[in-house]
């Protein structure tokens, strides 16, 4: 069922990463048309993800801005205690914004041929990403409500969970890019994979 589907998706993504990496490095650089097509593909994928997130926020604000009688005409519903936005949520926001800055630093370092600074920026970014995921898990464990606590619980866990999955995917994407930089597959003249990973990370 779900496990088989998950394994299949991960397998297909892994094989796709392998093929694109091999085509762009071992098989010779991608042509201009191929690079443009890959860039357009990444942009279109991110646009489709934006629409998905719009639907999630729509569900949240639909319930939050006009709570129904079934919700006690208030948001969140009586008995549901929301998380303090100035604790872990604020910390995670700072972590993501900082990781975007360190990744931009790594990007500029790579373009300027400063390999050491690029690797440092990359490692800092990945460390911040893993820390974010850890705090997200801690937030779930300590949350005073569950997925079954009405519209608030379901929209909270669905939206933050979906975002968390994207962070994990982005972390894997960046890890692949880092491995390719270490193996000299991505350089100051040829780093399409890095730019795609960076664009996805900035979206997340």
C-alpha positions as CSV (number, residue, x, y, z in Angstrom):
1,X,0.0,0.0,0.0
2,X,1.5,3.3,1.2
3,X,4.9,1.8,2.0
4,X,5.2,0.4,-1.5
5,X,4.2,3.7,-3.0
6,X,6.7,5.6,-0.9
7,X,9.5,3.2,-1.8
8,X,8.6,3.4,-5.5
9,X,8.7,7.3,-5.4
10,X,12.0,7.4,-3.5
11,X,13.4,4.8,-6.0
12,X,12.3,6.7,-9.1
13,X,13.7,10.0,-7.7
14,X,17.0,8.4,-6.8
15,X,17.4,6.9,-10.3
16,X,16.4,10.3,-11.8
17,X,19.0,12.1,-9.8
18,X,21.6,9.5,-10.8
19,X,20.8,9.8,-14.5
20,X,20.7,13.6,-14.6
21,X,24.0,13.8,-12.7
22,X,25.7,11.3,-15.0
23,X,24.4,13.0,-18.1
24,X,25.6,16.4,-16.8
25,X,29.0,15.3,-15.7
26,X,30.3,11.9,-16.9
27,X,28.5,12.1,-20.3
28,X,29.6,15.7,-21.0
29,X,28.0,19.0,-20.0
30,X,24.3,19.6,-20.7
31,X,23.6,21.6,-23.8
32,X,22.1,25.1,-23.5
33,X,18.7,23.8,-24.5
34,X,18.8,21.0,-22.0
35,X,19.8,23.4,-19.2
36,X,17.0,25.8,-20.1
37,X,14.5,22.9,-20.1
38,X,15.7,21.7,-16.7
39,X,15.4,25.3,-15.3
40,X,11.9,25.7,-16.7
41,X,11.0,22.3,-15.3
42,X,12.2,23.3,-11.8
43,X,10.3,26.6,-12.0
44,X,7.1,24.9,-13.1
45,X,7.4,22.3,-10.4
46,X,7.8,25.1,-7.8
47,X,4.8,27.0,-9.2
48,X,2.7,23.8,-8.8
49,X,3.9,23.5,-5.2
50,X,2.9,27.1,-4.6
51,X,-0.7,26.3,-5.7
52,X,-0.7,23.3,-3.3
53,X,0.4,25.5,-0.4
54,X,-2.3,28.1,-1.4
55,X,-4.9,25.5,-1.0
56,X,-3.6,24.5,2.4
57,X,-3.5,28.2,3.6
58,X,-7.0,28.6,2.1
59,X,-8.3,25.7,4.3
60,X,-6.7,27.2,7.4
61,X,-7.9,30.8,6.9
62,X,-11.4,29.6,5.8
63,X,-11.8,28.0,9.2
64,X,-9.9,30.6,11.2
65,X,-11.5,33.8,9.8
66,X,-15.1,32.5,10.0
67,X,-15.3,29.7,12.6
68,X,-18.6,27.8,12.5
69,X,-21.0,27.0,15.3
70,X,-19.6,23.5,15.3
71,X,-16.2,25.0,16.3
72,X,-17.8,27.0,19.0
73,X,-17.7,30.2,16.9
74,X,-14.1,30.8,17.9
75,X,-10.7,29.8,16.7
76,X,-9.2,27.6,17.8
77,X,-12.2,25.7,19.2
78,X,-12.8,25.7,22.9
79,X,-10.5,23.2,24.7
80,X,-7.7,23.4,22.0
81,X,-4.6,25.2,23.2
82,X,-2.5,26.6,20.3
83,X,1.3,26.7,20.4
84,X,3.2,29.8,21.3
85,X,4.3,31.4,18.0
86,X,7.3,33.0,19.8
87,X,8.9,29.7,20.9
88,X,9.8,26.9,18.5
89,X,7.9,28.3,15.5
90,X,9.9,31.6,15.7
91,X,13.1,29.7,16.2
92,X,12.4,27.5,13.2
93,X,11.6,30.5,11.1
94,X,15.0,32.1,12.0
95,X,16.7,28.8,11.2
96,X,15.2,28.6,7.7
97,X,16.0,32.3,7.0
98,X,19.6,31.8,8.2
99,X,20.0,28.7,6.1
100,X,18.8,30.6,3.0
101,X,21.5,33.2,3.7
102,X,24.3,30.6,4.2
103,X,23.2,28.8,1.0
104,X,23.4,32.1,-0.9
105,X,26.9,32.6,0.6
106,X,27.8,29.1,-0.7
107,X,26.4,29.9,-4.1
108,X,28.4,33.1,-4.5
109,X,31.5,31.4,-3.2
110,X,31.1,28.6,-5.9
111,X,30.6,31.1,-8.7
112,X,33.7,33.0,-7.6
113,X,35.7,29.8,-7.5
114,X,36.1,29.8,-3.7
115,X,35.6,26.1,-3.1
116,X,36.4,26.1,0.6
117,X,33.9,28.9,1.5
118,X,31.3,27.1,-0.7
119,X,31.7,23.9,1.3
120,X,31.5,25.7,4.6
121,X,28.3,27.5,3.6
122,X,26.8,24.3,2.4
123,X,27.6,22.4,5.6
124,X,26.2,25.2,7.7
125,X,23.0,25.1,5.6
126,X,22.6,21.4,6.0
127,X,23.2,21.6,9.7
128,X,20.5,24.3,10.0
129,X,18.2,22.2,7.9
130,X,18.7,19.1,10.2
131,X,18.2,21.3,13.3
132,X,15.0,22.6,11.9
133,X,13.7,19.1,11.3
134,X,14.6,18.1,14.8
135,X,12.8,21.1,16.3
136,X,9.8,20.3,14.2
137,X,9.7,16.8,15.5
138,X,10.0,18.2,19.1
139,X,7.2,20.6,18.4
140,X,5.0,17.7,17.3
141,X,5.9,15.7,20.4
142,X,5.1,18.5,22.8
143,X,2.0,19.9,21.0
144,X,-0.9,20.0,23.4
145,X,-3.3,18.9,20.6
146,X,-3.4,16.2,18.0
147,X,-4.4,15.7,14.4
148,X,-7.9,14.6,15.5
149,X,-8.6,17.9,17.4
150,X,-10.9,19.3,14.9
151,X,-10.2,21.7,12.1
152,X,-7.3,23.4,14.0
153,X,-5.4,20.2,14.6
154,X,-5.9,18.8,11.1
155,X,-4.9,22.0,9.3
156,X,-1.9,22.6,11.6
157,X,-0.5,19.1,11.3
158,X,-1.2,18.9,7.5
159,X,0.3,22.3,6.7
160,X,3.4,22.0,8.9
161,X,3.8,18.3,8.1
162,X,3.7,19.0,4.3
163,X,6.2,21.8,4.8
164,X,8.4,19.5,6.9
165,X,8.4,16.9,4.2
166,X,9.5,19.6,1.7
167,X,12.3,20.6,4.0
168,X,13.5,16.9,4.2
169,X,13.3,16.6,0.4
170,X,15.2,19.9,0.1
171,X,17.8,18.6,2.5
172,X,18.3,15.5,0.4
173,X,18.5,17.6,-2.7
174,X,21.2,19.8,-1.1
175,X,23.1,16.7,0.1
176,X,23.3,15.4,-3.5
177,X,24.5,18.8,-4.7
178,X,27.1,18.9,-1.9
179,X,28.3,15.4,-2.9
180,X,28.6,16.5,-6.5
181,X,30.6,19.6,-5.5
182,X,33.0,17.4,-3.4
183,X,33.5,15.1,-6.4
184,X,34.1,18.1,-8.7
185,X,31.0,17.4,-10.8
186,X,29.7,20.9,-10.0
187,X,32.1,23.8,-10.6
188,X,32.1,27.5,-10.9
189,X,31.3,27.1,-14.7
190,X,28.9,24.2,-14.4
191,X,26.5,24.1,-11.4
192,X,23.0,23.7,-12.7
193,X,22.2,21.1,-10.1
194,X,23.3,23.5,-7.3
195,X,21.1,26.3,-8.7
196,X,18.1,24.0,-8.9
197,X,18.6,22.8,-5.3
198,X,19.1,26.4,-4.1
199,X,15.9,27.6,-5.9
200,X,13.9,24.8,-4.3
201,X,15.4,25.6,-0.9
202,X,14.6,29.3,-1.1
203,X,11.0,28.3,-2.0
204,X,10.8,26.0,1.1
